[in-house]
Amino acid sequence: MIGETKDAGYQIGVSKTLPFPIERVWGFLTSPEGVELWLGKGVELGREKGERYETGDGTTGEIRSFHDHDRVRLTWQPADWDHSTTVQVAVTSQGDKTTLYFHQEWLSGPKERERQRDHWRAVMTKVTDALD
């Protein structure tokens, strides 16, 4: 099936190369304004493995790893879901440009995968607009 892997179930990835240095992109993503765009309102992004979070809309999870100027990996479970997924936000430097990646795995099936593809595309647009 499309988007399904043996090791991570159904997954989705969205990426875009942005015309900004990695320090600017990473700094924004980990700022309160940036975290609100990709993770949700009312949450401070933890930096330590095992730190838990809850957004204003009830999405919960915990930090799995945090590597400055590289990636953050966390579990992600909206209040109305019966399962958690794993989200990774990563950046790679290409000189004065940065590629930003949103990746989500352990989705329940093709329909959820499509919904989350739309979600992460919308998040990418919001992040891009905010950086401009």
C-alpha positions as CSV (number, residue, x, y, z in Angstrom):
1,M,0.0,0.0,0.0
2,I,1.2,3.5,-0.7
3,G,2.7,5.2,2.3
4,E,2.9,2.1,4.4
5,T,6.2,0.7,5.6
6,K,7.1,-2.5,7.6
7,D,9.0,-0.5,10.2
8,A,6.8,2.6,10.7
9,G,3.3,1.8,9.5
10,Y,1.6,4.5,7.4
11,Q,3.6,7.6,7.2
12,I,3.8,11.0,5.5
13,G,6.5,13.4,4.8
14,V,6.5,17.0,3.5
15,S,9.6,19.0,2.7
16,K,10.6,22.4,1.3
17,T,13.8,24.2,0.7
18,L,13.6,27.7,2.1
19,P,15.8,30.7,1.2
20,F,17.0,31.2,4.8
21,P,20.0,30.0,6.8
22,I,19.5,27.2,9.2
23,E,19.9,29.4,12.2
24,R,16.9,31.5,11.2
25,V,14.7,28.5,10.3
26,W,15.6,26.5,13.5
27,G,15.3,29.6,15.7
28,F,11.8,30.2,14.4
29,L,10.7,26.6,14.6
30,T,11.7,26.4,18.3
31,S,10.4,29.9,19.2
32,P,6.9,30.2,20.9
33,E,5.5,31.5,17.7
34,G,6.9,28.7,15.5
35,V,6.0,26.0,18.0
36,E,2.4,27.2,17.9
37,L,2.3,26.9,14.1
38,W,3.5,23.3,13.9
39,L,2.7,21.8,17.3
40,G,-0.2,23.8,18.7
41,K,-1.1,26.6,21.0
42,G,-0.2,26.9,24.6
43,V,2.8,24.6,24.7
44,E,6.5,25.2,25.3
45,L,8.7,22.8,23.4
46,G,10.8,20.6,25.7
47,R,14.4,19.9,25.0
48,E,14.9,16.7,27.1
49,K,13.9,13.1,26.2
50,G,10.8,12.2,28.1
51,E,9.4,15.7,28.7
52,R,5.7,15.7,28.2
53,Y,3.5,18.3,26.6
54,E,-0.1,19.1,26.1
55,T,-1.4,21.7,23.6
56,G,-4.4,24.0,24.1
57,D,-6.6,21.7,22.0
58,G,-5.6,18.6,24.1
59,T,-3.0,17.1,21.8
60,T,-0.5,15.2,24.0
61,G,2.9,13.6,23.7
62,E,6.5,13.5,24.8
63,I,9.9,14.5,23.5
64,R,11.8,11.5,22.1
65,S,14.9,13.4,21.0
66,F,16.0,17.0,20.5
67,H,19.2,17.9,18.6
68,D,19.7,21.6,18.2
69,H,19.8,22.9,14.6
70,D,19.0,19.4,13.4
71,R,15.8,17.7,14.5
72,V,13.2,17.2,17.2
73,R,11.3,13.9,17.4
74,L,8.2,13.5,19.6
75,T,5.0,11.5,20.0
76,W,1.8,13.2,18.9
77,Q,-1.7,12.3,19.8
78,P,-4.7,14.6,19.3
79,A,-7.4,14.3,22.0
80,D,-9.8,12.6,19.7
81,W,-7.4,9.9,18.5
82,D,-7.1,6.4,20.1
83,H,-3.4,6.1,19.1
84,S,-0.2,8.1,19.1
85,T,2.0,8.8,16.2
86,T,5.6,10.0,15.9
87,V,6.4,13.4,14.4
88,Q,9.8,14.5,13.4
89,V,10.7,18.1,12.4
90,A,14.1,18.3,10.8
91,V,16.3,20.9,9.0
92,T,19.4,20.5,6.8
93,S,21.6,23.4,5.8
94,Q,22.5,24.1,2.2
95,G,24.6,27.2,2.6
96,D,22.2,30.1,2.7
97,K,19.2,27.8,2.2
98,T,17.6,25.3,4.5
99,T,15.5,22.3,3.8
100,L,12.7,21.8,6.3
101,Y,11.1,18.4,6.8
102,F,7.9,17.4,8.6
103,H,7.5,13.6,8.9
104,Q,4.8,11.6,10.7
105,E,4.7,7.9,11.2
106,W,2.5,5.3,12.8
107,L,-0.7,6.7,11.2
108,S,-3.7,4.4,11.3
109,G,-4.3,4.0,7.6
110,P,-4.6,5.6,4.2
111,K,-7.4,8.1,5.1
112,E,-5.5,9.4,8.2
113,R,-2.4,9.6,6.0
114,E,-4.1,11.8,3.5
115,R,-5.6,14.0,6.2
116,Q,-2.1,14.4,7.8
117,R,-0.6,15.2,4.4
118,D,-3.0,18.1,4.0
119,H,-2.3,19.1,7.6
120,W,1.5,19.2,7.2
121,R,1.3,21.0,3.8
122,A,-0.8,23.7,5.5
123,V,1.7,23.9,8.4
124,M,4.5,24.2,5.8
125,T,2.7,27.1,4.2
126,K,2.2,28.8,7.5
127,V,5.8,28.4,8.5
128,T,7.0,29.7,5.1
129,D,4.7,32.7,5.3
130,A,5.8,33.5,8.8
131,L,9.5,33.4,7.8
132,D,8.9,35.7,4.9
